[in-house]
Amino acid sequence: MKAFSFNVTIAATALDTEVIEDTIRQALADGLPADTLALCKSDGVKEYSEQGWKVARNRKFGIGVKEAGDAHKATSAKVEAEVATA
């Protein structure tokens, strides 16, 4: 017997994890052979800060700040130091 693991990440503002678990469980029950065992459970919810979400969105979903339209629009400024003479 072999065990195969899959990781599913869903990003949403709000989501009922029990409904998602039931949906995945039902899809597995309908699509797998009769002698196959399947376990579906939620690992919890992770809250991101704004910056943390931008990093996770890029790493997990491949959506960068340019694609999302929220890139930082800073402009560079040249600063010159003045030295006082005595």
C-alpha positions as CSV (number, residue, x, y, z in Angstrom):
1,M,0.0,0.0,0.0
2,K,1.2,3.5,-0.8
3,A,0.0,6.8,0.7
4,F,-0.2,9.9,-1.6
5,S,-0.4,13.3,0.0
6,F,-1.7,16.5,-1.7
7,N,-1.7,20.0,-0.4
8,V,-4.5,22.4,-1.4
9,T,-4.3,26.1,-0.5
10,I,-7.4,28.3,-1.0
11,A,-7.1,32.1,-0.5
12,A,-10.3,33.9,0.3
13,T,-11.6,36.6,2.6
14,A,-14.0,34.2,4.3
15,L,-14.6,30.5,3.8
16,D,-16.5,27.7,5.6
17,T,-13.8,25.1,6.0
18,E,-16.3,22.3,6.9
19,V,-18.1,22.8,3.6
20,I,-14.8,22.7,1.6
21,E,-13.7,19.5,3.5
22,D,-17.1,17.9,2.7
23,T,-16.9,18.9,-1.0
24,I,-13.3,17.5,-1.4
25,R,-14.3,14.3,0.6
26,Q,-17.3,13.7,-1.6
27,A,-15.3,14.3,-4.8
28,L,-12.7,11.8,-3.6
29,A,-15.4,9.2,-2.7
30,D,-17.0,9.6,-6.1
31,G,-13.7,9.4,-8.1
32,L,-11.6,6.8,-6.4
33,P,-11.7,3.0,-6.5
34,A,-13.8,1.3,-3.8
35,D,-10.7,-0.1,-1.9
36,T,-9.1,3.3,-1.5
37,L,-8.9,5.2,1.8
38,A,-9.0,9.0,1.8
39,L,-8.6,11.5,4.6
40,C,-9.6,15.2,4.2
41,K,-9.1,17.7,7.0
42,S,-8.4,21.4,7.4
43,D,-5.0,22.4,8.8
44,G,-6.5,25.7,10.0
45,V,-6.5,29.3,8.8
46,K,-3.5,31.6,8.5
47,E,-4.0,35.3,8.8
48,Y,-1.5,37.4,6.8
49,S,-0.4,41.0,7.3
50,E,-0.5,43.1,4.1
51,Q,3.1,42.5,3.4
52,G,2.9,38.9,4.4
53,W,0.0,38.4,2.0
54,K,2.0,39.9,-0.9
55,V,4.9,37.5,-0.2
56,A,2.6,34.5,0.1
57,R,0.6,35.5,-3.0
58,N,3.8,35.6,-5.0
59,R,5.3,32.3,-3.6
60,K,2.1,30.2,-3.5
61,F,0.1,31.5,-6.4
62,G,2.8,33.1,-8.6
63,I,1.1,36.5,-8.6
64,G,3.6,39.4,-8.1
65,V,2.9,43.0,-7.2
66,K,2.9,44.1,-10.9
67,E,0.3,41.4,-11.9
68,A,-1.8,42.3,-8.9
69,G,-1.5,46.0,-9.5
70,D,-0.4,47.0,-6.0
71,A,3.3,47.6,-6.7
72,H,5.0,50.3,-4.6
73,K,5.2,53.6,-6.7
74,A,8.2,55.2,-4.9
75,T,10.4,57.5,-6.9
76,S,14.1,57.8,-6.2
77,A,15.4,61.1,-4.9
78,K,18.9,62.3,-5.0
79,V,20.1,63.7,-1.8
80,E,23.1,66.0,-1.6
81,A,24.9,66.6,1.7
82,E,26.0,70.2,2.5
83,V,29.1,70.7,4.7
84,A,29.2,73.9,6.7
85,T,32.4,75.8,6.5
86,A,33.8,77.6,9.6
